[in-house]
Structures are given as structure tokens and as C-alpha cells.
Amino acid sequence: MKYILLLVFVSLTGYLFLFSSLNSNLVILDLYFFKIQNISIGFSLIGSLMLGALISFLLQIPLIFKKNKKTLNEDKS
């Protein structure tokens, strides 16, 4: 099973790099306080995807490390 996940990860990473090389049109990203010039569309899309995944992971950290509050009832006879 772990090799299947590794294969999926490698193929997805390869697809993202192929996608970034095929979309080589240069654009200007205009953010609130600064502009980023001469960045390709592919790298901007990959960057936004990775930033969204990182933000999602950071917001899920409390749920991942939450302790289970279920207590086991001991049989007293």
C-alpha cells in the first residue's frame, strides 16, 4: 500500500512540474502591498495550491492532535 501512495505522490509531483513548464506565459501578481513581476502562470497556480494545502494542514493540527476524551468503564463486580 505504501508503494501505491509513493507512486501517486511522484506522478502528481511530475504532473505539476509538467503543468508549470507548459504554462510559461509571464504574468504580474498584484498583491495588497507589493507586486511580483515575471512569474509564470504554472508556478503561480502551483504556489497557490501548495499555500492552500499548507494553510489547511495548519488549521487541522488541533484536530489531529486532539486527545480522545472517551474513558473506559471498568467492570466492578
N, C-alpha and C positions, 0 to 999 in steps of 0.2 A: 504494500500500500504506500509506503514512504517513497518508493521509486516512482510511482504514478504521480504523486504530488510534486516531486522534483521535476519530472518531465513536463508537467503542466506549468510550473513556475518558469522553467527555461524557455518553453515555447512562448509563453506570454511576454517574457522579457525580450525575446528575439523579435516578436511581433511589434512591440513598442518601439524598439530601435529601428526596425524597418519602416514603420509608420513615420518616425521622425525624419528619416533620411529622404523619404519620398515627398514630404511636405516641406520643401525648402524655401517657400516664399517668406520674405522677410517682412515683419510687422513691427509696430511700435506698441508696447504695452503701456497704457496710461493709467497708473495707479493714483491714489489720492495725493500723495506728496512728491512723487518722482516718476519719471518716465524711463522705461527700459527700451533702448533702441536696438534695431538689427537683431532680433531674435526670430527664429523660425517658428512657423505655426505648429509643427510637430513637437518641438521641445516645450512650447508654451502649453500645449494640451497635456503632454506627459507630466510636466511640472504641476499643473493644476490637479491632475489625477492623483499624483503622489502626495501633494499637500492635503487634499481631501481625505485620503486614506490615513495620513498621519493624524489629522485632527479627529477623525472618527475613532482611531485607536486610543488617543489620549482621553477622549470623552468616555470610553468604555472601560478604562482602567479600574475605576471604583467597582464596577460590576464584576470584573474578572477576579479581583482580589477580595471580594466580599466574603465574610465568614458566614457559614451556614448556621442559622440560629435554631435549627431543629435539635432537640435534646432527646436522647434515647431513654425511654421509660424502662426502668429495671423492674423485673418481676419480683415482687416481695411476697413470699409465701411462708 
